[in-house]
Amino acid sequence: MNVIALISATVLAYLLGSIPTAVWYGQAFFGLDIRNYGSGNAGATNTFRVLGKRAGTVVMLVDVMKGFTATILATLLWRYQFIDADDVLTWKLVFGLTAVIGHLFPVFANFKGGKGVASLLGMVLAIHPEMAVVCIGIFLLVVIASQYVSLGSLLAALAFPVLLLLRIFGEKESPLLIAFGFVVFLIVALTHQKNIGRLLRGQENRTVLIRLRKKRD
């Protein structure tokens, strides 16, 4: 195990996660800081609402790739024999979560980032692509039925560890991966506290796109 390589990869994972896609895209193409409009969140959902479908799609895809790229750094380290095969999953989780932390607290945007859902999805795609597809399906069904993106994110995140426990693919999953799944749900729940409160009060924003609506308290 090469300590320097691991430290370097961890730093790189954080820097990848720290790329403030929504902030930079809004500034480059619209001349505004997305954090001053809509919900004030520097993520894909708020970009969809404020800047439209094209901008939201670009931000979402880049944020997914941030999590995916950071996570597969572990595979590259294994291929170059910096880590053992038995340690690949562990380091995938470490690098992926580090990227998510970077997204939540980006060094390039005064540590004020998004909610990390897209980056988490990229991480899951790199670790368990089959389960990622199932969770995407659950997310889409919930959003189509309810028109609440936050509810879709929460239920999809919860489905990940629960379905791993149920062995829907017919094989026993890694206990570490299942524990990670519950950590993912906890992260999503914590970053959606305000959304949960609005859902309970019936005041949550739906998926209708709204342009340049000023940030509310």
Protein Blocks (a to p, Z undefined) as FASTA:
>chain_A
ZZklmmmmmmmmmmmmmpcfklmmmmmmnopafklgcjlpacfklmmmmnojklmmmmmm
mmmmmmmmmmmmmmmmmmnopacfklmmmmmmmmmmmmmmmmmmcfkloopacehlmmmm
mmmmmmmmmlmmmmmmmmmmmmmmnopaklmmmmmmmmmmmmmmnopnopacdfklmmmm
mmmmmmmmmmmmmmmmmmmnopaccfbdcehiacdZZ
